[in-house]
Amino acid sequence: MKKTLTLLFLAVTTALYAQVDLAVVSIDLPTYIKDGETNTVFPLQFTCKNNDTKAINAGDTIIFNFYAIDIAASKIVIAPSALLLILNSEIAPQANFSSPTLNVTTPTIMGKNTDMRLGIAAYVFNRTAPPVDADSTDNIFFRDMTWEKNYGASVASIASNQDITVYPNPAVNEMNVQVFAAQANAVSIELMDLTGKAVVRNDEVNTITPNSYNLNTEGLENGIYILKVTNGDEVSTTKVTVSH
């Protein structure tokens, strides 16, 4: 999917205005959040759809908020100021489009595995005579996930201070891999035993999104394995464990 948005790192205090028929249809990243050592970093990407009968024009602005809610405590733990996205090209009627991937850094550290609800609210923002959104009930999307305590996942550097994250570690029946700054059609993933024999080949890896991948480890013996991730010209390896 073409990247049609350019992220403008501009915090705004303006209220959200519902205009035209824009819907948030998915939160693509993160698939989970994990405590860091001194702060928490995770990627954020979402997909919207133009439900209107007319195009959203190049140069129009989308304003969005995101927030994380501790489900058990019914408490908002992340709620930064709104951000703006400037459209580089027209979004046709009924077309989907993805936001750029935003790397979010927050000082919040949960200290335990926590059920979290991540929410995105997005609207087309026009500073002159805006029309009213035909359906403002679909401008918000929620995705439930786990905010993990900082243990058990392996992280290996790829390039430009970007990381891959592997979880859970130890894996039981499946292993998830997130590749930050993934190059389009250039990611290859392979799981090898300690002799270098491939036990999960690239063609057996499930692609969830261009940044997220899933490996079936159900049939593997317990033990230590080497995960090899090729991202363009960069190659990274990290030790992972399977324990049924």
Backbone as CSV, one residue per row, in Angstrom:
resi,resn,N_x,N_y,N_z,CA_x,CA_y,CA_z,C_x,C_y,C_z
1,MET,0.842,-1.195,0.000,0.000,0.000,0.000,0.876,1.244,0.000
2,LYS,0.540,2.174,-0.889,1.363,3.367,-0.980,1.264,4.180,0.293
3,LYS,2.382,4.706,0.680,2.385,5.598,1.825,1.991,6.977,1.324
4,THR,0.792,7.431,1.679,0.255,8.666,1.137,0.279,9.807,2.131
5,LEU,0.864,9.552,3.254,0.870,10.573,4.288,2.295,10.925,4.675
6,THR,2.499,12.163,5.024,3.754,12.586,5.621,3.455,13.046,7.033
7,LEU,4.193,12.494,7.989,3.923,12.840,9.379,4.510,14.194,9.696
8,LEU,3.670,15.086,10.167,4.123,16.380,10.625,4.172,16.315,12.141
9,PHE,5.393,16.335,12.697,5.539,16.194,14.133,5.195,17.533,14.794
10,LEU,3.897,17.763,14.875,3.421,19.026,15.399,2.322,18.753,16.402
11,ALA,2.585,19.011,17.664,1.546,18.858,18.674,0.609,20.046,18.598
12,VAL,-0.685,19.775,18.683,-1.671,20.844,18.594,-2.611,20.743,19.777
13,THR,-3.152,21.846,20.154,-4.104,21.881,21.253,-5.512,22.152,20.740
14,THR,-5.656,22.252,19.424,-6.962,22.477,18.823,-7.856,21.269,19.048
15,ALA,-9.147,21.476,19.278,-10.078,20.377,19.451,-10.229,19.623,18.137
16,LEU,-10.659,18.347,18.252,-10.872,17.547,17.056,-12.197,17.938,16.410
17,TYR,-12.162,18.084,15.087,-13.365,18.437,14.355,-13.724,17.300,13.414
18,ALA,-14.979,16.804,13.516,-15.429,15.754,12.618,-15.871,16.373,11.303
19,GLN,-15.234,15.961,10.218,-15.544,16.478,8.899,-15.516,15.334,7.913
20,VAL,-16.104,15.440,6.771,-16.196,14.374,5.763,-16.346,13.002,6.419
21,ASP,-16.436,11.933,5.624,-16.718,10.614,6.202,-15.446,9.785,6.239
22,LEU,-14.624,10.029,7.240,-13.373,9.304,7.454,-13.586,8.273,8.556
23,ALA,-13.081,7.057,8.356,-13.198,6.005,9.361,-11.819,5.440,9.684
24,VAL,-11.573,5.154,10.962,-10.379,4.422,11.363,-10.756,2.947,11.369
25,VAL,-10.064,2.119,10.556,-10.468,0.722,10.386,-9.536,-0.275,11.076
26,SER,-8.325,0.153,11.439,-7.435,-0.783,12.131,-6.285,-0.035,12.788
27,ILE,-5.742,-0.653,13.838,-4.462,-0.255,14.417,-3.492,-1.367,14.043
28,ASP,-2.532,-1.068,13.166,-1.636,-2.080,12.619,-0.422,-2.337,13.518
29,LEU,0.074,-1.292,14.133,1.183,-1.381,15.077,0.895,-0.460,16.252
30,PRO,1.224,-0.881,17.468,1.956,-2.101,17.811,1.022,-3.299,17.911
31,THR,1.610,-4.503,17.940,0.850,-5.705,18.262,0.969,-6.019,19.750
32,TYR,1.938,-5.413,20.393,2.115,-5.486,21.838,3.013,-4.316,22.229
33,ILE,3.077,-4.017,23.531,3.962,-2.980,24.061,4.804,-3.638,25.152
34,LYS,6.063,-3.237,25.251,6.951,-3.854,26.239,7.755,-2.787,26.969
35,ASP,7.796,-2.909,28.299,8.587,-1.989,29.118,10.018,-1.898,28.614
36,GLY,10.579,-0.681,28.609,12.003,-0.510,28.385,12.727,-0.414,29.714
37,GLU,14.010,-0.079,29.639,14.788,0.046,30.870,14.455,1.334,31.614
38,THR,14.450,2.461,30.900,14.163,3.752,31.527,12.925,4.415,30.933
39,ASN,12.511,3.978,29.744,11.264,4.439,29.152,10.756,3.340,28.224
40,THR,9.612,3.550,27.625,9.007,2.546,26.754,8.903,3.112,25.345
41,VAL,9.336,2.326,24.364,9.312,2.739,22.960,8.527,1.708,22.164
42,PHE,7.620,2.177,21.303,6.886,1.250,20.443,6.464,1.976,19.163
43,PRO,6.268,1.209,18.074,5.830,1.824,16.822,4.318,2.011,16.825
44,LEU,3.842,3.036,16.130,2.405,3.282,16.015,2.057,3.490,14.547
45,GLN,1.138,2.686,14.049,0.651,2.832,12.675,-0.810,2.425,12.640
46,PHE,-1.614,3.157,11.873,-3.035,2.834,11.777,-3.509,3.025,10.340
47,THR,-4.656,2.433,10.028,-5.234,2.525,8.694,-6.596,3.185,8.760
48,CYS,-6.835,4.109,7.831,-8.119,4.798,7.717,-8.760,4.483,6.367
49,LYS,-10.038,4.766,6.251,-10.757,4.598,4.996,-11.570,5.849,4.709
50,ASN,-11.544,6.276,3.462,-12.376,7.396,3.023,-13.736,6.833,2.624
51,ASN,-14.711,6.929,3.514,-16.052,6.400,3.255,-16.928,7.360,2.469
52,ASP,-16.379,8.501,2.102,-17.173,9.514,1.415,-17.304,9.182,-0.069
53,THR,-18.180,9.898,-0.745,-18.346,9.746,-2.195,-17.421,10.676,-2.965
54,LYS,-16.690,11.508,-2.259,-15.717,12.394,-2.908,-14.349,12.177,-2.282
55,ALA,-13.328,12.525,-3.028,-11.960,12.297,-2.588,-11.582,13.248,-1.460
56,ILE,-10.626,12.789,-0.639,-9.954,13.679,0.304,-8.728,14.210,-0.425
57,ASN,-8.591,15.493,-0.492,-7.627,16.116,-1.392,-6.208,16.110,-0.843
58,ALA,-5.247,16.083,-1.762,-3.854,16.286,-1.381,-3.725,17.653,-0.725
59,GLY,-2.973,17.715,0.353,-2.825,18.954,1.101,-3.777,19.072,2.268
60,ASP,-4.837,18.231,2.277,-5.718,18.204,3.437,-4.960,17.634,4.639
61,THR,-5.488,17.876,5.810,-4.822,17.500,7.045,-5.687,16.531,7.836
62,ILE,-5.060,15.497,8.369,-5.736,14.596,9.307,-5.160,14.859,10.688
63,ILE,-6.032,15.069,11.634,-5.618,15.276,13.019,-5.993,14.026,13.804
64,PHE,-5.078,13.529,14.639,-5.384,12.296,15.369,-4.819,12.338,16.781
65,ASN,-5.492,11.598,17.641,-5.040,11.350,19.007,-4.880,9.853,19.207
66,PHE,-3.974,9.449,20.067,-3.929,8.057,20.489,-3.774,8.021,22.001
67,TYR,-4.241,6.943,22.590,-4.169,6.824,24.038,-4.191,5.344,24.409
68,ALA,-3.598,5.023,25.550,-3.561,3.660,26.066,-4.279,3.620,27.400
69,ILE,-5.130,2.608,27.572,-5.951,2.478,28.772,-5.621,1.165,29.470
70,ASP,-5.279,1.239,30.739,-5.121,0.057,31.577,-6.531,-0.493,31.822
71,ILE,-6.849,-1.657,31.231,-8.228,-2.162,31.258,-8.684,-2.463,32.678
72,ALA,-7.860,-3.172,33.440,-8.264,-3.566,34.794,-8.462,-2.364,35.702
73,ALA,-7.576,-1.368,35.567,-7.647,-0.188,36.433,-8.560,0.890,35.882
74,SER,-9.039,0.722,34.629,-9.850,1.748,33.956,-9.160,3.109,34.023
75,LYS,-7.857,3.087,33.690,-7.038,4.291,33.821,-6.283,4.547,32.525
76,ILE,-6.309,5.801,32.063,-5.529,6.188,30.895,-4.078,6.368,31.319
77,VAL,-3.159,5.646,30.662,-1.746,5.724,31.024,-0.924,6.495,29.990
78,ILE,-1.429,6.629,28.767,-0.785,7.449,27.741,-1.862,8.272,27.053
79,ALA,-1.664,9.578,26.969,-2.602,10.450,26.268,-1.867,11.714,25.821
80,PRO,-1.024,11.605,24.790,-0.274,12.775,24.331,-1.158,13.758,23.576
81,SER,-0.613,14.912,23.267,-1.340,15.910,22.494,-1.599,15.391,21.085
82,ALA,-2.589,15.992,20.419,-2.942,15.575,19.062,-1.801,15.857,18.092
83,LEU,-1.759,15.084,17.014,-0.754,15.230,15.967,-1.437,15.448,14.626
84,LEU,-0.693,16.023,13.690,-1.225,16.299,12.358,-0.516,15.475,11.301
85,LEU,-1.271,14.990,10.322,-0.741,14.341,9.132,-1.160,15.159,7.914
86,ILE,-0.223,15.492,7.042,-0.515,16.225,5.822,-0.540,15.237,4.659
87,LEU,-1.634,15.202,3.919,-1.757,14.271,2.809,-0.877,14.700,1.638
88,ASN,-0.078,13.774,1.132,0.750,14.049,-0.037,0.001,13.853,-1.342
89,SER,-1.036,13.010,-1.314,-1.785,12.731,-2.526,-3.251,12.513,-2.187
90,GLU,-4.074,12.540,-3.197,-5.518,12.388,-3.032,-5.862,10.990,-2.541
91,ILE,-6.877,10.907,-1.657,-7.401,9.625,-1.207,-8.758,9.427,-1.862
92,ALA,-8.837,8.469,-2.749,-10.054,8.261,-3.531,-11.206,7.800,-2.648
93,PRO,-12.447,7.997,-3.085,-13.600,7.482,-2.334,-13.498,5.980,-2.116
94,GLN,-13.806,5.524,-0.928,-13.801,4.113,-0.528,-12.405,3.504,-0.476
95,ALA,-11.360,4.312,-0.557,-9.985,3.802,-0.526,-9.438,3.795,0.902
96,ASN,-8.606,2.803,1.202,-7.881,2.741,2.472,-6.520,3.400,2.324
97,PHE,-5.993,3.898,3.410,-4.633,4.433,3.409,-4.040,4.274,4.804
98,SER,-2.727,4.056,4.843,-2.023,3.812,6.104,-1.237,5.044,6.522
99,SER,-1.176,5.264,7.808,-0.343,6.338,8.337,1.117,5.932,8.261
100,PRO,2.031,6.882,8.286,3.439,6.517,8.487,3.601,5.870,9.860
101,THR,4.701,5.155,10.057,4.968,4.560,11.355,5.632,5.594,12.253
102,LEU,4.977,5.887,13.348,5.481,6.835,14.329,6.138,6.067,15.470
103,ASN,7.370,6.378,15.805,8.035,5.775,16.956,7.688,6.568,18.210
104,VAL,6.925,5.949,19.077,6.428,6.601,20.290,7.368,6.303,21.450
105,THR,7.764,7.315,22.180,8.567,7.150,23.397,7.797,7.745,24.569
106,THR,7.627,6.953,25.606,6.903,7.417,26.793,7.681,7.014,28.046
107,PRO,7.674,7.830,29.088,8.342,7.448,30.336,7.576,6.393,31.125
108,THR,6.378,6.030,30.655,5.560,5.068,31.386,6.175,3.675,31.354
109,ILE,6.350,3.061,32.513,6.792,1.678,32.653,5.800,0.984,33.578
110,MET,5.146,-0.080,33.094,4.086,-0.719,33.872,4.653,-1.608,34.972
111,GLY,5.783,-2.291,34.725,6.387,-3.146,35.738,5.741,-4.508,35.891
112,LYS,4.714,-4.806,35.110,4.050,-6.119,35.138,3.292,-6.284,33.835
113,ASN,2.961,-7.528,33.481,2.145,-7.761,32.305,0.750,-7.188,32.541
114,THR,0.312,-6.321,31.633,-0.926,-5.569,31.830,-1.771,-5.617,30.570
115,ASP,-3.056,-5.944,30.721,-3.980,-5.883,29.597,-4.267,-4.415,29.282
116,MET,-4.006,-4.049,28.031,-4.085,-2.646,27.631,-5.031,-2.494,26.448
117,ARG,-5.709,-1.371,26.376,-6.569,-1.028,25.234,-6.016,0.240,24.588
118,LEU,-5.552,0.098,23.345,-5.009,1.227,22.600,-6.103,1.795,21.709
119,GLY,-6.253,3.099,21.726,-7.285,3.753,20.926,-6.710,4.814,20.007
120,ILE,-7.294,4.936,18.809,-6.941,5.974,17.842,-8.215,6.719,17.472
121,ALA,-8.168,8.038,17.498,-9.268,8.878,17.010,-8.702,9.808,15.945
122,ALA,-9.263,9.772,14.739,-8.721,10.557,13.628,-9.840,11.240,12.855
123,TYR,-9.576,12.469,12.413,-10.549,13.273,11.680,-9.832,14.080,10.606
124,VAL,-10.548,14.391,9.535,-10.021,15.349,8.573,-10.204,16.737,9.154
125,PHE,-9.153,17.517,9.090,-9.140,18.842,9.709,-8.985,19.896,8.629
126,ASN,-9.918,20.816,8.607,-9.897,21.895,7.624,-10.082,23.194,8.384
127,ARG,-9.203,24.127,8.165,-9.250,25.357,8.967,-10.218,26.395,8.425
128,THR,-10.883,26.066,7.300,-11.848,27.014,6.746,-13.140,26.298,6.401
129,ALA,-14.243,26.704,6.978,-15.591,26.214,6.669,-15.662,24.703,6.493
130,PRO,-15.352,23.949,7.535,-15.330,22.494,7.357,-16.727,21.896,7.209
131,PRO,-16.888,20.860,6.363,-18.148,20.125,6.320,-18.263,19.208,7.532
132,VAL,-19.437,18.675,7.795,-19.664,17.810,8.942,-19.500,16.356,8.508
133,ASP,-18.856,15.558,9.376,-18.670,14.142,9.071,-20.028,13.454,8.986
134,ALA,-20.220,12.652,7.936,-21.497,11.974,7.752,-21.729,10.903,8.808
135,ASP,-20.668,10.357,9.388,-20.781,9.329,10.408,-19.588,9.442,11.348
136,SER,-19.762,10.142,12.448,-18.654,10.368,13.378,-18.472,9.208,14.356
137,THR,-19.285,8.150,14.235,-19.153,7.010,15.151,-18.002,6.096,14.774
138,ASP,-17.471,6.228,13.542,-16.410,5.317,13.100,-15.045,5.997,13.035
139,ASN,-14.914,7.141,13.698,-13.633,7.844,13.714,-12.693,7.343,14.811
140,ILE,-13.168,6.416,15.627,-12.377,5.893,16.738,-12.283,4.380,16.604
141,PHE,-11.071,3.849,16.838,-10.857,2.406,16.766,-10.042,1.976,17.983
142,PHE,-10.368,0.799,18.526,-9.662,0.277,19.687,-9.046,-1.086,19.359
143,ARG,-7.886,-1.351,19.957,-7.265,-2.668,19.851,-6.715,-3.056,21.209
144,ASP,-7.086,-4.256,21.666,-6.596,-4.750,22.947,-5.288,-5.510,22.742
145,MET,-4.373,-5.363,23.670,-3.069,-6.014,23.582,-2.472,-6.117,24.976
146,THR,-1.312,-6.751,25.068,-0.612,-6.875,26.342,0.551,-5.901,26.402
147,TRP,0.653,-5.191,27.503,1.857,-4.397,27.807,2.722,-5.285,28.684
148,GLU,3.880,-5.726,28.162,4.673,-6.735,28.837,5.712,-6.134,29.771
149,LYS,5.920,-6.834,30.876,7.040,-6.531,31.760,8.339,-6.788,31.014
150,ASN,9.385,-6.101,31.393,10.661,-6.207,30.677,11.421,-7.467,31.097
151,TYR,11.016,-8.596,30.510,11.787,-9.826,30.648,11.375,-10.763,29.520
152,GLY,12.271,-11.621,29.125,11.935,-12.727,28.243,11.894,-12.443,26.767
153,ALA,12.044,-11.210,26.269,12.056,-10.969,24.830,13.465,-10.634,24.397
154,SER,13.809,-11.054,23.198,15.141,-10.797,22.671,15.086,-9.644,21.692
155,VAL,16.036,-8.745,21.793,16.073,-7.593,20.904,17.444,-7.521,20.260
156,ALA,17.501,-7.332,18.956,18.778,-7.247,18.249,18.769,-6.029,17.353
157,SER,19.896,-5.324,17.308,19.982,-4.121,16.483,20.002,-4.484,15.015
158,ILE,19.290,-3.689,14.195,19.323,-3.889,12.742,20.111,-2.767,12.109
159,ALA,19.573,-1.563,12.136,20.267,-0.435,11.504,19.616,0.846,11.953
160,SER,20.389,1.922,11.879,19.880,3.257,12.181,19.146,3.294,13.510
161,ASN,19.694,2.532,14.495,19.096,2.472,15.835,17.696,1.870,15.837
162,GLN,17.354,1.130,14.778,16.071,0.435,14.729,16.281,-1.003,15.193
163,ASP,15.249,-1.639,15.774,15.378,-2.955,16.373,14.387,-3.945,15.799
164,ILE,14.698,-5.209,15.999,13.677,-6.247,15.899,13.349,-6.672,17.317
165,THR,12.123,-7.098,17.528,11.714,-7.601,18.826,11.070,-8.962,18.634
166,VAL,11.462,-9.924,19.447,10.956,-11.284,19.360,10.208,-11.609,20.646
167,TYR,9.007,-12.134,20.522,8.219,-12.473,21.709,7.192,-13.539,21.366
168,PRO,6.746,-14.347,22.325,7.336,-14.494,23.662,8.629,-15.290,23.577
169,ASN,9.456,-15.123,24.569,10.708,-15.864,24.634,10.927,-16.313,26.073
170,PRO,10.767,-17.560,26.406,10.648,-18.710,25.516,9.309,-18.750,24.767
171,ALA,9.353,-19.306,23.545,8.144,-19.518,22.762,7.580,-20.897,23.075
172,VAL,6.262,-21.012,22.965,5.616,-22.311,23.183,5.193,-22.885,21.829
173,ASN,4.098,-22.342,21.277,3.607,-22.841,19.997,3.813,-21.847,18.848
174,GLU,4.159,-20.609,19.180,4.387,-19.622,18.138,5.343,-18.558,18.639
175,MET,5.953,-17.877,17.675,6.905,-16.812,17.968,6.556,-15.627,17.074
176,ASN,6.516,-14.441,17.655,6.202,-13.222,16.910,7.460,-12.374,16.749
177,VAL,7.611,-11.791,15.581,8.771,-10.955,15.287,8.285,-9.622,14.748
178,GLN,8.733,-8.535,15.354,8.466,-7.190,14.841,9.761,-6.618,14.292
179,VAL,9.706,-6.125,13.063,10.859,-5.522,12.406,10.560,-4.041,12.206
180,PHE,11.237,-3.184,12.931,11.058,-1.750,12.785,11.884,-1.272,11.599
181,ALA,11.371,-0.313,10.862,12.028,0.210,9.660,12.223,-0.889,8.628
182,ALA,11.207,-1.759,8.484,11.301,-2.839,7.506,11.291,-2.271,6.098
183,GLN,12.169,-2.800,5.243,12.220,-2.391,3.849,11.225,-3.219,3.051
184,ALA,10.482,-2.561,2.162,9.412,-3.216,1.417,9.948,-4.403,0.617
185,ASN,9.301,-5.563,0.808,9.627,-6.781,0.065,11.095,-7.192,0.222
186,ALA,11.730,-6.797,1.326,13.154,-7.089,1.496,13.449,-7.773,2.819
187,VAL,12.405,-8.259,3.508,12.595,-8.912,4.802,12.542,-10.426,4.625
188,SER,13.544,-11.116,5.128,13.593,-12.577,5.110,13.879,-13.059,6.525
189,ILE,13.110,-14.052,6.988,13.248,-14.543,8.359,13.460,-16.051,8.327
190,GLU,14.412,-16.529,9.128,14.733,-17.943,9.179,15.100,-18.314,10.614
191,LEU,14.616,-19.463,11.059,14.956,-19.963,12.388,15.835,-21.199,12.216
192,MET,16.995,-21.205,12.899,17.966,-22.283,12.753,18.281,-22.897,14.107
193,ASP,18.637,-24.194,14.079,19.146,-24.798,15.306,20.616,-24.424,15.464
194,LEU,21.258,-24.904,16.529,22.628,-24.474,16.826,23.667,-25.062,15.881
195,THR,23.255,-26.004,15.030,24.161,-26.518,14.003,24.073,-25.708,12.717
196,GLY,23.137,-24.760,12.662,22.941,-23.950,11.473,21.884,-24.484,10.529
197,LYS,21.232,-25.585,10.886,20.168,-26.160,10.058,18.891,-25.359,10.208
198,ALA,18.267,-25.009,9.081,17.017,-24.248,9.113,15.881,-25.156,9.567
199,VAL,15.183,-24.747,10.615,14.027,-25.508,11.101,12.716,-24.810,10.751
200,VAL,12.776,-23.509,10.512,11.640,-22.753,9.953,12.208,-21.884,8.848
201,ARG,11.786,-22.141,7.606,12.286,-21.387,6.461,11.432,-20.152,6.212
202,ASN,11.964,-19.242,5.413,11.275,-17.982,5.158,9.888,-18.187,4.566
203,ASP,9.739,-19.209,3.685,8.436,-19.429,3.053,7.420,-20.040,4.013
204,GLU,7.857,-20.389,5.230,6.949,-20.907,6.250,6.560,-19.839,7.266
205,VAL,7.093,-18.638,7.104,6.808,-17.537,8.018,5.551,-16.809,7.560
206,ASN,4.650,-16.546,8.488,3.419,-15.818,8.171,3.653,-14.321,8.286
207,THR,3.318,-13.580,7.230,3.424,-12.118,7.255,2.113,-11.541,7.746
208,ILE,2.150,-10.837,8.876,0.948,-10.205,9.430,0.799,-8.800,8.849
209,THR,1.846,-8.006,8.945,1.942,-6.698,8.306,3.374,-6.607,7.773
210,PRO,3.729,-5.565,6.999,5.112,-5.442,6.542,6.132,-5.369,7.681
211,ASN,5.663,-5.101,8.916,6.556,-5.012,10.063,6.436,-6.181,11.028
212,SER,5.402,-7.022,10.873,5.105,-8.045,11.870,5.012,-9.420,11.225
213,TYR,5.626,-10.417,11.888,5.695,-11.766,11.338,5.436,-12.785,12.434
214,ASN,4.983,-13.980,12.033,4.643,-15.026,12.992,5.224,-16.355,12.529
215,LEU,5.865,-17.084,13.468,6.456,-18.382,13.176,5.780,-19.443,14.030
216,ASN,5.470,-20.585,13.428,4.892,-21.712,14.153,6.030,-22.544,14.749
217,THR,6.073,-22.650,16.076,7.130,-23.418,16.751,6.573,-24.660,17.440
218,GLU,5.329,-24.998,17.138,4.652,-26.088,17.842,5.388,-27.418,17.674
219,GLY,5.950,-27.667,16.486,6.586,-28.949,16.232,8.075,-28.999,16.554
220,LEU,8.608,-27.938,17.108,10.040,-27.894,17.396,10.356,-28.484,18.764
221,GLU,11.539,-29.071,18.884,11.980,-29.578,20.169,12.378,-28.423,21.089
222,ASN,12.262,-28.645,22.386,12.705,-27.637,23.343,14.196,-27.368,23.168
223,GLY,14.571,-26.103,23.306,15.983,-25.781,23.188,16.216,-24.371,22.700
224,ILE,17.484,-24.083,22.424,17.894,-22.747,21.979,18.059,-22.761,20.463
225,TYR,17.574,-21.704,19.822,17.636,-21.573,18.373,18.199,-20.193,18.019
226,ILE,18.581,-20.045,16.757,19.076,-18.773,16.249,18.066,-18.214,15.260
227,LEU,17.568,-17.016,15.513,16.672,-16.332,14.584,17.506,-15.400,13.716
228,LYS,17.398,-15.574,12.421,18.130,-14.738,11.461,17.133,-13.882,10.694
229,VAL,17.317,-12.569,10.753,16.443,-11.627,10.051,17.280,-10.822,9.068
230,THR,16.921,-10.895,7.808,17.560,-10.092,6.770,16.602,-8.981,6.374
231,ASN,17.057,-7.754,6.488,16.243,-6.576,6.161,17.025,-5.736,5.164
232,GLY,16.789,-5.981,3.854,17.596,-5.316,2.842,19.025,-5.827,2.906
233,ASP,19.973,-4.924,3.107,21.389,-5.293,3.193,21.824,-5.630,4.612
234,GLU,20.926,-5.451,5.591,21.284,-5.668,6.985,20.850,-7.068,7.433
235,VAL,21.721,-7.753,8.139,21.429,-9.086,8.664,21.609,-9.066,10.175
236,SER,20.632,-9.612,10.900,20.705,-9.669,12.355,20.388,-11.069,12.822
237,THR,21.092,-11.538,13.847,20.795,-12.836,14.450,20.635,-12.652,15.956
238,THR,19.768,-13.450,16.551,19.584,-13.394,17.994,19.160,-14.770,18.489
239,LYS,19.549,-15.143,19.709,19.181,-16.406,20.291,17.769,-16.329,20.865
240,VAL,16.990,-17.380,20.600,15.645,-17.490,21.152,15.484,-18.898,21.699
241,THR,14.472,-19.096,22.530,14.262,-20.384,23.172,12.859,-20.896,22.904
242,VAL,12.750,-22.184,22.671,11.438,-22.867,22.568,11.299,-23.776,23.780
243,SER,10.182,-23.641,24.497,9.946,-24.452,25.696,8.452,-24.743,25.771
244,HIS,8.055,-25.981,25.477,6.642,-26.376,25.473,6.168,-26.713,26.883
